[in-house]
Amino acid sequence: MKAVRFHEYGDPSVLRYEDVEQPVPGAGQVLIQVAATTFNGVDGNIRAGFMQGPIPVTLPHTPGIDVSGTVAALGDGVEGFEVGDQVVGFLPMTDDGAAAQYVVAPAEILAPAPTSVPLVDAAALPIVGLTAWQALFEHAKLAAGQRALINGAGGAVGGYAVQLAKNAGAYVIAMASPSSGDRVKAAGADEVIDHTTTAVIAAAASVDVVLNLAPIEPAQLAALLDLIRPGGVLVNTTVWMPAPSDEERGVRGIDLYVRSDAQELSRLVALIDSGELRIEVAQRVPLAELPAVHAQAATGKLPGGKTVIVAPGA
């Protein structure tokens, strides 16, 4: 089968499109014929060698944390899936990923794919959808009638976060760039603020939840606390910069480490199929061109939304 792998850490040039042996599912695993994976920022950091401590991988390594595809074979003890089922999943980061024609995955992390969108596009859901869901509902406990500020709303996670927060009955204030303002408004934001002309601290006051998805300066992150009502929450996804708290006012700072969760992923799939949540794909790129996507990301030129990497034959 074809796959993209890197045999050493380095810049995007270390990625090779090559022939590799098709994997075989072990006990509790499912073999998936890949329809698509995606590019995530962590893929570039793993490839560059920046994540060897928290995310150790064995070289050569195949990237691709998201997967959508069709069940091709079942390992011993797998129940609940049959050959031919279409599935999506957030793969273990330390294992070989889905930048290949086939990948093995633990059955427990997989969910049925949405039926209302092409299987290829469904790959744009798992990690970013789960990040938004866990940030808003597990950590921030967002409820109807609350005010939420989403900083970095123009990105892939931000697009889901705006939709989910609005669907939950929150008043959504979105910070985004001019190029993504219309897209964020279409996702349901009540207010869209141009972060290039307005400082975050001046953008909104008296909110219950702040979700920070942007690589801002530590002083800016700390200043977000002043916007939050007593008892509110700051959820931060830029985990290299710990979220501050304000204990005197009961404002909690939480660093989000997204985890794979098939039950939550199934809930997101149900929202897609009911029309309450929309998948946004910025571009679809053949697997052989994945190195170019990594290079594009390294120069900050990836388009907003999600880049889907399409497997041969999908």
C-alpha positions as CSV (number, residue, x, y, z in Angstrom):
1,M,0.0,0.0,0.0
2,K,1.0,3.6,-0.3
3,A,1.8,5.8,2.7
4,V,3.6,9.0,3.7
5,R,6.2,8.4,6.4
6,F,9.2,10.1,7.9
7,H,12.3,8.1,8.8
8,E,14.0,11.0,10.7
9,Y,12.8,14.1,12.4
10,G,13.1,17.4,10.4
11,D,11.5,19.8,8.1
12,P,8.7,18.8,5.6
13,S,11.3,17.4,3.2
14,V,11.8,14.3,5.4
15,L,8.3,13.1,4.4
16,R,8.3,10.3,1.8
17,Y,5.5,8.9,-0.3
18,E,6.4,5.3,-0.5
19,D,5.3,1.6,-0.6
20,V,4.8,0.0,2.8
21,E,3.4,-3.3,4.1
22,Q,-0.3,-3.3,4.8
23,P,-0.9,-3.6,8.6
24,V,-2.8,-6.5,10.2
25,P,-5.3,-5.8,13.0
26,G,-4.5,-7.3,16.3
27,A,-6.9,-8.2,19.2
28,G,-9.3,-5.4,19.7
29,Q,-8.3,-3.6,16.5
30,V,-10.0,-2.7,13.3
31,L,-8.3,-2.5,9.9
32,I,-9.6,0.6,8.1
33,Q,-9.4,1.3,4.4
34,V,-8.7,5.0,4.6
35,A,-10.9,7.5,2.8
36,A,-9.1,10.5,4.2
37,T,-7.1,11.9,7.1
38,T,-6.3,15.6,7.8
39,F,-3.5,17.9,8.6
40,N,-3.2,19.1,12.2
41,G,-0.7,21.4,13.7
42,V,0.5,18.7,16.0
43,D,1.5,16.6,13.0
44,G,4.1,19.2,12.0
45,N,5.4,19.4,15.6
46,I,5.7,15.6,15.8
47,R,7.5,15.4,12.4
48,A,9.9,18.2,13.5
49,G,10.9,16.3,16.6
50,F,9.4,18.9,19.0
51,M,7.1,16.4,20.7
52,Q,9.4,13.5,21.5
53,G,8.8,13.8,25.2
54,P,5.0,13.9,25.4
55,I,4.3,12.0,22.1
56,P,7.1,9.5,21.5
57,V,6.7,7.7,18.1
58,T,8.7,4.9,16.5
59,L,10.6,5.8,13.3
60,P,9.7,5.4,10.5
61,H,6.3,7.0,11.4
62,T,3.2,7.6,9.5
63,P,1.3,10.8,10.5
64,G,-2.4,11.4,10.3
65,I,-4.4,11.5,13.6
66,D,-7.9,11.9,12.1
67,V,-9.3,9.1,10.0
68,S,-12.5,8.4,8.0
69,G,-12.8,5.1,6.1
70,T,-14.4,1.7,5.7
71,V,-13.8,-1.3,8.0
72,A,-11.8,-3.8,6.0
73,A,-11.1,-6.5,8.6
74,L,-11.6,-7.1,12.3
75,G,-9.2,-8.3,14.9
76,D,-10.0,-10.9,17.6
77,G,-12.6,-9.9,20.1
78,V,-14.0,-6.9,18.2
79,E,-17.7,-6.4,18.5
80,G,-20.1,-3.7,17.3
81,F,-18.5,-3.3,13.8
82,E,-18.7,-5.3,10.6
83,V,-16.6,-5.3,7.4
84,G,-18.0,-2.6,5.2
85,D,-19.0,-0.2,8.0
86,Q,-18.0,3.4,7.5
87,V,-16.3,4.9,10.5
88,V,-14.4,8.0,11.9
89,G,-11.9,8.2,14.7
90,F,-9.2,10.2,16.5
91,L,-6.3,7.8,16.4
92,P,-3.7,7.3,19.2
93,M,-1.0,9.9,18.6
94,T,1.9,7.6,19.3
95,D,0.8,4.9,16.8
96,D,1.1,5.0,13.0
97,G,-1.6,7.3,11.6
98,A,-3.9,7.4,8.6
99,A,-1.7,9.1,6.0
100,A,-1.9,5.7,4.1
101,Q,-4.3,3.5,2.3
102,Y,-4.9,1.4,5.4
103,V,-4.5,1.9,9.1
104,V,-5.2,-0.2,12.2
105,A,-7.2,1.5,15.0
106,P,-8.5,0.4,18.5
107,A,-12.1,-0.5,18.0
108,E,-13.0,1.5,21.1
109,I,-12.1,4.9,19.6
110,L,-14.2,4.5,16.5
111,A,-17.7,5.9,15.8
112,P,-20.0,5.4,12.8
113,A,-19.3,8.0,10.2
114,P,-22.0,10.6,9.4
115,T,-24.2,9.7,6.5
116,S,-25.1,13.2,5.4
117,V,-21.6,14.2,4.1
118,P,-19.0,12.5,1.9
119,L,-16.9,10.0,3.8
120,V,-13.8,11.9,2.7
121,D,-15.0,15.1,4.4
122,A,-15.9,13.3,7.6
123,A,-12.2,13.1,8.4
124,A,-12.4,16.8,9.2
125,L,-14.5,16.1,12.3
126,P,-12.7,14.0,15.0
127,I,-9.9,15.9,16.7
128,V,-11.1,19.5,16.2
129,G,-14.7,18.6,16.9
130,L,-13.7,16.8,20.1
131,T,-11.5,19.7,21.1
132,A,-14.4,22.2,20.8
133,W,-16.9,19.9,22.6
134,Q,-14.6,19.0,25.5
135,A,-13.6,22.7,25.9
136,L,-17.1,24.0,26.0
137,F,-19.0,21.3,27.8
138,E,-16.7,19.2,29.8
139,H,-14.4,21.9,31.1
140,A,-16.3,25.2,30.8
141,K,-19.8,23.7,31.5
142,L,-21.3,26.1,29.1
143,A,-25.0,26.6,29.5
144,A,-27.9,28.4,27.7
145,G,-28.0,32.1,28.4
146,Q,-24.3,32.4,29.1
147,R,-21.9,34.7,27.2
148,A,-18.9,33.0,25.6
149,L,-15.8,34.7,24.0
150,I,-14.0,32.5,21.5
151,N,-10.5,33.9,20.6
152,G,-9.3,32.3,17.4
153,A,-12.7,31.6,16.1
154,G,-11.6,31.5,12.5
155,G,-9.7,28.3,12.8
156,A,-10.9,24.8,12.4
157,V,-11.6,24.3,16.2
158,G,-13.1,27.7,16.4
159,G,-15.6,27.0,13.6
160,Y,-17.0,24.0,15.6
161,A,-16.8,25.9,18.9
162,V,-19.0,28.8,17.5
163,Q,-21.6,26.4,16.2
164,L,-21.7,24.3,19.3
165,A,-21.9,27.3,21.7
166,K,-24.6,28.9,19.6
167,N,-26.6,25.6,19.5
168,A,-26.3,25.4,23.3
169,G,-28.1,28.7,23.6
170,A,-25.0,30.9,24.5
171,Y,-24.4,34.4,23.3
172,V,-21.2,34.0,21.2
173,I,-18.6,36.7,20.7
174,A,-16.0,35.6,18.2
175,M,-12.5,37.1,17.7
176,A,-11.3,36.4,14.1
177,S,-9.3,37.8,11.3
178,P,-10.9,39.8,8.4
179,S,-10.5,36.9,6.1
180,S,-12.6,34.6,8.2
181,G,-15.1,37.1,9.6
182,D,-17.9,36.2,7.2
183,R,-17.4,32.4,7.8
184,V,-17.5,32.9,11.5
185,K,-20.7,35.0,11.3
186,A,-22.2,32.3,9.1
187,A,-21.3,29.7,11.8
188,G,-23.6,31.6,14.2
189,A,-21.6,34.1,16.1
190,D,-23.6,37.0,17.6
191,E,-20.7,39.4,17.4
192,V,-17.5,39.1,15.3
193,I,-14.6,41.2,16.3
194,D,-11.5,41.8,14.1
195,H,-8.5,40.9,16.2
196,T,-6.2,42.8,13.9
197,T,-7.8,46.1,14.8
198,T,-9.2,45.5,18.2
199,A,-7.3,44.2,21.3
200,V,-8.9,41.2,22.8
201,I,-9.1,42.9,26.2
202,A,-11.2,45.7,24.7
203,A,-13.4,43.4,22.7
204,A,-15.8,42.2,25.3
205,A,-16.7,42.5,28.9
206,S,-18.5,40.4,31.4
207,V,-18.5,37.0,29.8
208,D,-18.9,33.6,31.6
209,V,-16.6,31.6,29.4
210,V,-13.4,32.4,27.4
211,L,-12.1,29.8,25.0
212,N,-8.6,30.7,23.8
213,L,-7.5,29.0,20.6
214,A,-4.9,31.5,19.5
215,P,-1.1,31.7,20.3
216,I,-1.3,35.0,22.1
217,E,1.3,36.5,24.4
218,P,1.2,35.4,28.1
219,A,0.2,38.9,29.2
220,Q,-2.7,38.9,26.8
221,L,-3.8,35.5,28.1
222,A,-3.7,36.7,31.7
223,A,-5.7,39.8,30.7
224,L,-8.5,37.6,29.5
225,L,-9.3,36.9,33.1
226,D,-10.5,40.5,33.6
227,L,-13.3,39.8,31.1
228,I,-14.7,36.9,33.0
229,R,-17.4,37.1,35.6
230,P,-16.8,35.7,39.1
231,G,-17.1,31.9,38.9
232,G,-16.4,31.8,35.2
233,V,-13.9,29.8,33.2
234,L,-10.9,30.3,30.9
235,V,-10.2,27.3,28.8
236,N,-6.9,27.4,26.9
237,T,-5.7,25.1,24.1
238,T,-2.2,26.6,23.7
239,V,-0.9,24.2,26.3
240,W,2.7,25.3,26.2
241,M,1.4,28.5,28.0
242,P,-0.5,27.5,31.1
243,A,-3.8,29.1,31.7
244,P,-3.9,31.6,34.6
245,S,-6.6,31.6,37.3
246,D,-8.1,34.3,39.6
247,E,-8.7,32.5,42.8
248,E,-10.1,35.6,44.6
249,R,-13.0,35.8,42.1
250,G,-13.3,32.1,41.6
251,V,-12.3,32.2,37.9
252,R,-10.7,28.9,36.9
253,G,-8.0,28.6,34.2
254,I,-8.0,25.2,32.5
255,D,-5.5,23.8,30.0
256,L,-7.2,21.5,27.5
257,Y,-5.6,18.2,26.4
258,V,-8.0,16.7,24.0
259,R,-8.6,13.0,24.3
260,S,-10.2,10.4,22.0
261,D,-13.8,9.6,23.0
262,A,-16.1,7.5,20.7
263,Q,-19.2,8.4,22.6
264,E,-18.7,12.1,22.3
265,L,-17.7,11.6,18.6
266,S,-21.0,9.8,18.0
267,R,-22.8,12.8,19.5
268,L,-21.0,15.1,17.1
269,V,-21.9,12.8,14.2
270,A,-25.5,12.9,15.2
271,L,-25.5,16.7,15.2
272,I,-24.0,16.7,11.7
273,D,-26.7,14.3,10.4
274,S,-29.4,16.3,12.0
275,G,-28.1,19.5,10.3
276,E,-27.2,21.2,13.6
277,L,-23.5,21.1,13.0
278,R,-21.7,21.7,9.7
279,I,-18.3,20.4,8.5
280,E,-16.1,22.9,6.8
281,V,-13.4,21.7,4.4
282,A,-11.0,24.3,3.2
283,Q,-9.2,22.1,0.6
284,R,-8.9,18.4,-0.4
285,V,-5.4,17.3,-1.2
286,P,-4.1,13.9,-2.6
287,L,-2.1,11.8,-0.1
288,A,1.0,12.1,-2.4
289,E,1.0,15.9,-1.8
290,L,1.0,15.8,2.0
291,P,4.6,17.0,2.2
292,A,3.5,20.1,0.3
293,V,0.8,20.6,2.9
294,H,3.3,20.4,5.7
295,A,5.4,23.0,3.9
296,Q,2.4,25.2,3.4
297,A,1.6,25.0,7.1
298,A,5.2,25.8,8.1
299,T,5.0,29.1,6.3
300,G,1.6,29.9,7.8
301,K,-0.2,29.7,4.4
302,L,-2.8,27.0,5.0
303,P,-6.3,28.3,4.4
304,G,-8.8,28.6,7.2
305,G,-10.9,25.6,8.0
306,K,-9.7,22.0,7.6
307,T,-7.3,20.5,5.0
308,V,-8.4,17.0,4.2
309,I,-5.8,14.5,2.8
310,V,-7.5,12.0,0.4
311,A,-6.2,8.5,0.2
312,P,-5.6,6.9,-3.2
313,G,-8.7,5.3,-4.6
314,A,-11.1,7.2,-2.2
